[in-house]
């Protein structure tokens, strides 16, 4: 799967959880980003190992705890 597609999926999932993510950093096959409010990370891997997944991280699984809810 393309890394750009994975980044889009990851950003949408993190946004749903209330995160505001930084720009992705890393290489061609593995990149990471973090929430600017709570510092939770997320990772995308273009070619994961058989026992790994494409998109992972706390920002994907948990709601943002670093900003005030209005």
MODELLER restraints for C-alpha pairs under 7 A, 6 or more apart:
rsr = mdl.restraints
at = mdl.atoms
rsr.add(forms.Gaussian(group=physical.xy_distance, feature=features.Distance(at['CA:1:A'], at['CA:46:A']), mean=5.79, stdev=0.5))
rsr.add(forms.Gaussian(group=physical.xy_distance, feature=features.Distance(at['CA:2:A'], at['CA:46:A']), mean=6.16, stdev=0.5))
rsr.add(forms.Gaussian(group=physical.xy_distance, feature=features.Distance(at['CA:3:A'], at['CA:29:A']), mean=6.88, stdev=0.5))
rsr.add(forms.Gaussian(group=physical.xy_distance, feature=features.Distance(at['CA:3:A'], at['CA:46:A']), mean=5.32, stdev=0.5))
rsr.add(forms.Gaussian(group=physical.xy_distance, feature=features.Distance(at['CA:6:A'], at['CA:44:A']), mean=6.22, stdev=0.5))
rsr.add(forms.Gaussian(group=physical.xy_distance, feature=features.Distance(at['CA:6:A'], at['CA:55:A']), mean=6.93, stdev=0.5))
rsr.add(forms.Gaussian(group=physical.xy_distance, feature=features.Distance(at['CA:7:A'], at['CA:44:A']), mean=6.62, stdev=0.5))
rsr.add(forms.Gaussian(group=physical.xy_distance, feature=features.Distance(at['CA:10:A'], at['CA:55:A']), mean=6.43, stdev=0.5))
rsr.add(forms.Gaussian(group=physical.xy_distance, feature=features.Distance(at['CA:10:A'], at['CA:60:A']), mean=6.95, stdev=0.5))
rsr.add(forms.Gaussian(group=physical.xy_distance, feature=features.Distance(at['CA:13:A'], at['CA:60:A']), mean=5.73, stdev=0.5))
rsr.add(forms.Gaussian(group=physical.xy_distance, feature=features.Distance(at['CA:14:A'], at['CA:59:A']), mean=5.52, stdev=0.5))
rsr.add(forms.Gaussian(group=physical.xy_distance, feature=features.Distance(at['CA:14:A'], at['CA:60:A']), mean=5.11, stdev=0.5))
rsr.add(forms.Gaussian(group=physical.xy_distance, feature=features.Distance(at['CA:17:A'], at['CA:62:A']), mean=6.61, stdev=0.5))
rsr.add(forms.Gaussian(group=physical.xy_distance, feature=features.Distance(at['CA:17:A'], at['CA:63:A']), mean=4.54, stdev=0.5))
rsr.add(forms.Gaussian(group=physical.xy_distance, feature=features.Distance(at['CA:17:A'], at['CA:64:A']), mean=6.24, stdev=0.5))
rsr.add(forms.Gaussian(group=physical.xy_distance, feature=features.Distance(at['CA:18:A'], at['CA:63:A']), mean=6.08, stdev=0.5))
rsr.add(forms.Gaussian(group=physical.xy_distance, feature=features.Distance(at['CA:18:A'], at['CA:64:A']), mean=5.37, stdev=0.5))
rsr.add(forms.Gaussian(group=physical.xy_distance, feature=features.Distance(at['CA:19:A'], at['CA:35:A']), mean=5.65, stdev=0.5))
rsr.add(forms.Gaussian(group=physical.xy_distance, feature=features.Distance(at['CA:19:A'], at['CA:59:A']), mean=6.99, stdev=0.5))
rsr.add(forms.Gaussian(group=physical.xy_distance, feature=features.Distance(at['CA:19:A'], at['CA:64:A']), mean=5.38, stdev=0.5))
rsr.add(forms.Gaussian(group=physical.xy_distance, feature=features.Distance(at['CA:20:A'], at['CA:35:A']), mean=5.24, stdev=0.5))
rsr.add(forms.Gaussian(group=physical.xy_distance, feature=features.Distance(at['CA:20:A'], at['CA:36:A']), mean=6.00, stdev=0.5))
rsr.add(forms.Gaussian(group=physical.xy_distance, feature=features.Distance(at['CA:21:A'], at['CA:33:A']), mean=6.31, stdev=0.5))
rsr.add(forms.Gaussian(group=physical.xy_distance, feature=features.Distance(at['CA:21:A'], at['CA:34:A']), mean=5.38, stdev=0.5))
rsr.add(forms.Gaussian(group=physical.xy_distance, feature=features.Distance(at['CA:21:A'], at['CA:35:A']), mean=4.29, stdev=0.5))
rsr.add(forms.Gaussian(group=physical.xy_distance, feature=features.Distance(at['CA:21:A'], at['CA:36:A']), mean=5.97, stdev=0.5))
rsr.add(forms.Gaussian(group=physical.xy_distance, feature=features.Distance(at['CA:22:A'], at['CA:33:A']), mean=5.60, stdev=0.5))
rsr.add(forms.Gaussian(group=physical.xy_distance, feature=features.Distance(at['CA:22:A'], at['CA:34:A']), mean=5.57, stdev=0.5))
rsr.add(forms.Gaussian(group=physical.xy_distance, feature=features.Distance(at['CA:22:A'], at['CA:35:A']), mean=6.12, stdev=0.5))
rsr.add(forms.Gaussian(group=physical.xy_distance, feature=features.Distance(at['CA:22:A'], at['CA:36:A']), mean=6.28, stdev=0.5))
rsr.add(forms.Gaussian(group=physical.xy_distance, feature=features.Distance(at['CA:23:A'], at['CA:33:A']), mean=6.08, stdev=0.5))
rsr.add(forms.Gaussian(group=physical.xy_distance, feature=features.Distance(at['CA:24:A'], at['CA:31:A']), mean=6.01, stdev=0.5))
rsr.add(forms.Gaussian(group=physical.xy_distance, feature=features.Distance(at['CA:24:A'], at['CA:32:A']), mean=5.33, stdev=0.5))
rsr.add(forms.Gaussian(group=physical.xy_distance, feature=features.Distance(at['CA:24:A'], at['CA:33:A']), mean=4.76, stdev=0.5))
rsr.add(forms.Gaussian(group=physical.xy_distance, feature=features.Distance(at['CA:25:A'], at['CA:31:A']), mean=5.37, stdev=0.5))
rsr.add(forms.Gaussian(group=physical.xy_distance, feature=features.Distance(at['CA:25:A'], at['CA:32:A']), mean=5.48, stdev=0.5))
rsr.add(forms.Gaussian(group=physical.xy_distance, feature=features.Distance(at['CA:25:A'], at['CA:33:A']), mean=6.46, stdev=0.5))
rsr.add(forms.Gaussian(group=physical.xy_distance, feature=features.Distance(at['CA:26:A'], at['CA:32:A']), mean=6.40, stdev=0.5))
rsr.add(forms.Gaussian(group=physical.xy_distance, feature=features.Distance(at['CA:29:A'], at['CA:45:A']), mean=5.63, stdev=0.5))
rsr.add(forms.Gaussian(group=physical.xy_distance, feature=features.Distance(at['CA:29:A'], at['CA:46:A']), mean=4.90, stdev=0.5))
rsr.add(forms.Gaussian(group=physical.xy_distance, feature=features.Distance(at['CA:29:A'], at['CA:47:A']), mean=6.52, stdev=0.5))
rsr.add(forms.Gaussian(group=physical.xy_distance, feature=features.Distance(at['CA:30:A'], at['CA:44:A']), mean=5.71, stdev=0.5))
rsr.add(forms.Gaussian(group=physical.xy_distance, feature=features.Distance(at['CA:30:A'], at['CA:45:A']), mean=4.47, stdev=0.5))
rsr.add(forms.Gaussian(group=physical.xy_distance, feature=features.Distance(at['CA:30:A'], at['CA:46:A']), mean=6.36, stdev=0.5))
rsr.add(forms.Gaussian(group=physical.xy_distance, feature=features.Distance(at['CA:31:A'], at['CA:43:A']), mean=5.77, stdev=0.5))
rsr.add(forms.Gaussian(group=physical.xy_distance, feature=features.Distance(at['CA:31:A'], at['CA:44:A']), mean=5.42, stdev=0.5))
rsr.add(forms.Gaussian(group=physical.xy_distance, feature=features.Distance(at['CA:31:A'], at['CA:45:A']), mean=6.68, stdev=0.5))
rsr.add(forms.Gaussian(group=physical.xy_distance, feature=features.Distance(at['CA:32:A'], at['CA:41:A']), mean=6.92, stdev=0.5))
rsr.add(forms.Gaussian(group=physical.xy_distance, feature=features.Distance(at['CA:32:A'], at['CA:42:A']), mean=5.65, stdev=0.5))
rsr.add(forms.Gaussian(group=physical.xy_distance, feature=features.Distance(at['CA:32:A'], at['CA:43:A']), mean=4.39, stdev=0.5))
rsr.add(forms.Gaussian(group=physical.xy_distance, feature=features.Distance(at['CA:32:A'], at['CA:44:A']), mean=6.37, stdev=0.5))
rsr.add(forms.Gaussian(group=physical.xy_distance, feature=features.Distance(at['CA:33:A'], at['CA:41:A']), mean=5.66, stdev=0.5))
rsr.add(forms.Gaussian(group=physical.xy_distance, feature=features.Distance(at['CA:33:A'], at['CA:42:A']), mean=5.53, stdev=0.5))
rsr.add(forms.Gaussian(group=physical.xy_distance, feature=features.Distance(at['CA:33:A'], at['CA:43:A']), mean=6.64, stdev=0.5))
rsr.add(forms.Gaussian(group=physical.xy_distance, feature=features.Distance(at['CA:34:A'], at['CA:40:A']), mean=5.40, stdev=0.5))
rsr.add(forms.Gaussian(group=physical.xy_distance, feature=features.Distance(at['CA:34:A'], at['CA:41:A']), mean=4.20, stdev=0.5))
rsr.add(forms.Gaussian(group=physical.xy_distance, feature=features.Distance(at['CA:34:A'], at['CA:42:A']), mean=6.28, stdev=0.5))
rsr.add(forms.Gaussian(group=physical.xy_distance, feature=features.Distance(at['CA:35:A'], at['CA:41:A']), mean=6.52, stdev=0.5))
rsr.add(forms.Gaussian(group=physical.xy_distance, feature=features.Distance(at['CA:37:A'], at['CA:66:A']), mean=4.79, stdev=0.5))
rsr.add(forms.Gaussian(group=physical.xy_distance, feature=features.Distance(at['CA:37:A'], at['CA:67:A']), mean=6.00, stdev=0.5))
rsr.add(forms.Gaussian(group=physical.xy_distance, feature=features.Distance(at['CA:38:A'], at['CA:64:A']), mean=6.24, stdev=0.5))
rsr.add(forms.Gaussian(group=physical.xy_distance, feature=features.Distance(at['CA:38:A'], at['CA:65:A']), mean=5.86, stdev=0.5))
rsr.add(forms.Gaussian(group=physical.xy_distance, feature=features.Distance(at['CA:38:A'], at['CA:66:A']), mean=4.21, stdev=0.5))
rsr.add(forms.Gaussian(group=physical.xy_distance, feature=features.Distance(at['CA:40:A'], at['CA:58:A']), mean=5.65, stdev=0.5))
rsr.add(forms.Gaussian(group=physical.xy_distance, feature=features.Distance(at['CA:40:A'], at['CA:59:A']), mean=5.21, stdev=0.5))
rsr.add(forms.Gaussian(group=physical.xy_distance, feature=features.Distance(at['CA:41:A'], at['CA:57:A']), mean=5.65, stdev=0.5))
rsr.add(forms.Gaussian(group=physical.xy_distance, feature=features.Distance(at['CA:41:A'], at['CA:58:A']), mean=5.78, stdev=0.5))
rsr.add(forms.Gaussian(group=physical.xy_distance, feature=features.Distance(at['CA:41:A'], at['CA:59:A']), mean=5.45, stdev=0.5))
rsr.add(forms.Gaussian(group=physical.xy_distance, feature=features.Distance(at['CA:42:A'], at['CA:56:A']), mean=5.64, stdev=0.5))
rsr.add(forms.Gaussian(group=physical.xy_distance, feature=features.Distance(at['CA:42:A'], at['CA:57:A']), mean=4.09, stdev=0.5))
rsr.add(forms.Gaussian(group=physical.xy_distance, feature=features.Distance(at['CA:42:A'], at['CA:58:A']), mean=6.21, stdev=0.5))
rsr.add(forms.Gaussian(group=physical.xy_distance, feature=features.Distance(at['CA:42:A'], at['CA:59:A']), mean=5.47, stdev=0.5))
rsr.add(forms.Gaussian(group=physical.xy_distance, feature=features.Distance(at['CA:42:A'], at['CA:60:A']), mean=6.39, stdev=0.5))
rsr.add(forms.Gaussian(group=physical.xy_distance, feature=features.Distance(at['CA:43:A'], at['CA:55:A']), mean=5.75, stdev=0.5))
rsr.add(forms.Gaussian(group=physical.xy_distance, feature=features.Distance(at['CA:43:A'], at['CA:56:A']), mean=5.27, stdev=0.5))
rsr.add(forms.Gaussian(group=physical.xy_distance, feature=features.Distance(at['CA:43:A'], at['CA:57:A']), mean=5.87, stdev=0.5))
rsr.add(forms.Gaussian(group=physical.xy_distance, feature=features.Distance(at['CA:44:A'], at['CA:54:A']), mean=5.55, stdev=0.5))
rsr.add(forms.Gaussian(group=physical.xy_distance, feature=features.Distance(at['CA:44:A'], at['CA:55:A']), mean=4.61, stdev=0.5))
rsr.add(forms.Gaussian(group=physical.xy_distance, feature=features.Distance(at['CA:44:A'], at['CA:56:A']), mean=6.61, stdev=0.5))
rsr.add(forms.Gaussian(group=physical.xy_distance, feature=features.Distance(at['CA:45:A'], at['CA:54:A']), mean=4.94, stdev=0.5))
rsr.add(forms.Gaussian(group=physical.xy_distance, feature=features.Distance(at['CA:45:A'], at['CA:55:A']), mean=6.55, stdev=0.5))
rsr.add(forms.Gaussian(group=physical.xy_distance, feature=features.Distance(at['CA:46:A'], at['CA:54:A']), mean=6.38, stdev=0.5))
rsr.add(forms.Gaussian(group=physical.xy_distance, feature=features.Distance(at['CA:48:A'], at['CA:54:A']), mean=6.13, stdev=0.5))
